Amino acid sequence: AKEIELRNVKMGPMVMQQQVEVPSKERCRMETKKLNVEVQQGMAPGDTVTFKAMGEHQPRKIPGDVVLKIKDVKHDVFRREGNDLHVDVDISLKEALLGFERSITHMDGRRIVFGTQSVTRPGGIMRIEGEGMPHRGDPTQHGHLYLRYRVVMPEASALDRHREWLRANFPE
């Protein structure tokens, strides 16, 4: 390890102090240490976990901190925006017109049942209160779960045999 030493250097009639890196007389022990990271409920991307004075040790210097920055991993189903969760749900044209009931497995393993008995518009959004991410510092408070419906239209060939009936019976 090296340390910084101040030396007086005479330059003409003036004396200047100069910083010089020199081998250290003191020995710092190098060790690998495991740090247990506790990610609290509600932590968001960009939040940090700090381990005070666990950084590099150098002679005559206070050791630095180890700072870990939280990153989120893309989930197959849920998208996080703040404390809210968003999910895209595909429904058939029949379900959009007549209603439906579905369930989704939440990130904590619980089953959330949702649906409607009315008409669902393409791009319609349903909010389920309190089913988002917990608030940091107050795990009793949660964001919301937003379900956005995408209506999957049937193939044209599937409608061929019903086309005349639909023309006669479907409201304008």
N, C-alpha and C positions, 0 to 999 in steps of 0.2 A: 504494500500500500504506500501511497505517497501523501505528502502533506505540503501545505504552503508555508514557506518561511519568508519573513521580511528581512531584507538585507539593506544596509546603508551603503550606497555607492557614491563615491566622490567624483563629481564631474566639474573640473575647474574649481572655481571658488564655491560651488554649491554642493550640497549633499542631498541625494534623492533616496527615497525608499523604493525598493523594487521587490515585487513578489516573485519568488523562485520556487518551483516545484522540486522537492528533494525527497529522497527515500525516508520513510518514517522510522523513527527510533522505537516507536510503540508498535505493538503487533495487534491487529484486529483478527479476530477469529471469524472464519467464513463457515456458515452453517446453513443447511437447508431446513426450513421449518414449515410444517403444515399449518395453514390458517383455516379455521372453520368459519364458513360464511353463512350467516343467517339471513336469508331473504325473507323479509317481513311481508305479511299479507298486504296487498295493495301497492307494493312498490311498482313504480313505472319505469319504462326505459329512460335512461339518463340519470336516475337516482344513483347515489353512491354509497358504498360501504367503506369506512376508513379504519385502518389498523394503525393506531398512533405509534410512532417510533419503531416501526417494524421494518423500515427500509434499510438501505445500505449504511453500514457503520464505517466511519472514517476517523482517524486519529484527530482529536481536538475539535470534533464537530458533533453536533446533535444529530442523531439518526433521523432520517426522513420518514414520512408516513407512506404506507401502502394504501392506495386508493383504487378500489374496484368500481367500475361503472356498469350498471345493469343494462343488459341488452335483452330484447324479447326475441323469441324464436317464433317464426311463422307457424300458425296452427292451421290444420286442414279445414276446420269448420268455422272457428271464431276469429273475428278481427277486433282488435282493441282500439278504442279511441277514448283516451282519458280513462275514466272508470266505467265507461259503457262498453258493452260487447255488441257486435253486429254479426248477423248470420243471414246468408242468402238461402231461401227455401224455394225449391221448384215444386209447383203444383200443376196438375193437369187442368185443361179447360173445364172439364166436368166438375172438378173440385172448386175451381174459381166461381162457377155459376151456382152450384148447389151447396157448397160448404164442405168442410172436412175437419178431421181431427188428426193430429200428428203428435209425435213426441221427439225430443232431442235429448241426448245424453250430455249433461253439462260437464264442464272441465273437472268438477269435483266428484263426478260419478252419479250425481242425482239425475233422475229422469224428469224432464219438464214437459208437461202435456199442454198443447195449445191447439187452437182451431177456431172456426167460426161457422155459423149456420146461415150467414148472409153472403152476398156476392162480394168477391175479392177482386179488386182492380189490379191489373199488371203494375208492378212497382209499388203496390200498397205496402205500408209499413205498420206492423203491430208492435207495441211497446209492452214489455212485461217488466213491471216495476220491481226493483230490488234484486234482480237476477244478474246484475253485472259484476264487476270486480269490486272487492271491498275497498273502502277508503283507507289510505295509509294513516295510521294513528288512531283510527276508530273503526275497527273491523265489524262493528254492528251496523254501520252504514254501507250501502252498496250502490253502485251505479245501476243502469237499466240494461235490459237485453232487448235489442231491436231486431225484429225479423222482417226482412224485405222479401216480398213474394215475386217470383218470376213465373209467369204463366207459360207453360210449355204447350204449344199448339200441336194438335194431332197432325199426322201426316195426311196429305191430300187424299191418298188412296184409301185411308181409313174412313173418310167422309163420303166417298163416292156413293155407297149404297144408301146413305141417309140424307143426301143432298136435297132431294125433293121434299121429304118430310120437314127438314129444317126450314126450307123456303116457305112452306105452308104454315108452320107452327111457331116459328121463332119471332119474337117481337122486334119491331123496328128500332 
